[in-house]
Amino acid sequence: MVRRSLVRIPAEEGELRLDVLPGGQVGLSFAGRQERFGTIEAAFEGAALWPGLPAYLYDALAWELDLLAGHSVRRWTGEDG
């Protein structure tokens, strides 16, 4: 059960989703795989280790998290612009 969807990124391979779950955990799902994390940061780091997650989706997740945090595109992506 999802309390609130934070990020939904559609792709040919499936949809990458980052959701807040009822217990305050963060859920990350893609192409039938689902995992729970304690924080958004842990979910972002966990996504980097998922086999089969295309790099462009990981980059898109970083960009979306920057926007949610109200930062310019730097904190998650490391970019300067």
C-alpha positions as CSV (number, residue, x, y, z in Angstrom):
1,M,0.0,0.0,0.0
2,V,1.3,3.4,-1.0
3,R,0.7,6.5,1.2
4,R,2.0,9.0,-1.5
5,S,3.8,8.6,-4.8
6,L,6.9,10.9,-5.0
7,V,8.3,10.0,-8.3
8,R,7.0,8.1,-11.3
9,I,9.3,7.7,-14.3
10,P,7.8,5.8,-17.3
11,A,10.1,3.8,-19.5
12,E,9.9,1.1,-22.1
13,E,11.2,-1.4,-19.6
14,G,8.6,-0.5,-16.9
15,E,7.9,2.3,-14.6
16,L,10.4,3.4,-11.9
17,R,8.5,4.5,-8.8
18,L,9.5,6.0,-5.5
19,D,6.7,6.0,-3.0
20,V,6.2,6.9,0.7
21,L,4.8,3.8,2.4
22,P,2.4,3.9,5.4
23,G,5.1,3.1,8.0
24,G,7.2,6.1,6.8
25,Q,9.5,3.8,4.8
26,V,10.3,4.6,1.2
27,G,9.4,2.0,-1.5
28,L,11.3,1.7,-4.8
29,S,9.9,-0.4,-7.6
30,F,10.9,-1.1,-11.2
31,A,10.0,-3.9,-13.6
32,G,8.3,-6.1,-11.0
33,R,11.0,-5.7,-8.3
34,Q,10.1,-3.9,-5.1
35,E,12.2,-2.9,-2.1
36,R,11.8,-0.9,1.0
37,F,14.3,1.6,2.5
38,G,14.4,3.7,5.6
39,T,15.1,7.0,3.8
40,I,15.0,8.6,0.3
41,E,18.8,8.7,0.4
42,A,19.0,4.9,1.1
43,A,16.6,4.3,-1.8
44,F,18.7,6.4,-4.2
45,E,21.8,4.5,-3.2
46,G,20.0,1.2,-3.4
47,A,18.8,2.0,-6.9
48,A,22.4,2.3,-8.0
49,L,22.9,-1.4,-7.1
50,W,19.9,-2.8,-8.8
51,P,20.8,-5.0,-11.7
52,G,18.8,-4.2,-14.8
53,L,18.0,-0.6,-13.9
54,P,19.1,1.5,-16.9
55,A,21.5,4.3,-16.2
56,Y,19.2,6.8,-17.8
57,L,16.5,6.0,-15.3
58,Y,18.9,6.3,-12.4
59,D,19.9,9.7,-13.8
60,A,16.2,10.7,-14.2
61,L,15.6,9.7,-10.5
62,A,18.5,11.9,-9.4
63,W,17.0,14.8,-11.4
64,E,13.5,14.3,-10.0
65,L,14.9,14.2,-6.4
66,D,16.7,17.4,-7.0
67,L,13.5,19.0,-8.1
68,L,11.6,17.6,-5.1
69,A,14.2,18.9,-2.7
70,G,14.0,22.4,-4.2
71,H,17.6,22.3,-5.2
72,S,19.1,23.1,-8.5
73,V,20.3,20.0,-10.3
74,R,23.3,19.3,-8.1
75,R,22.7,17.5,-4.9
76,W,21.9,14.1,-6.4
77,T,23.5,14.5,-9.8
78,G,26.7,16.3,-8.9
79,E,26.2,18.6,-11.9
80,D,26.9,22.4,-11.7
81,G,24.0,23.7,-13.8
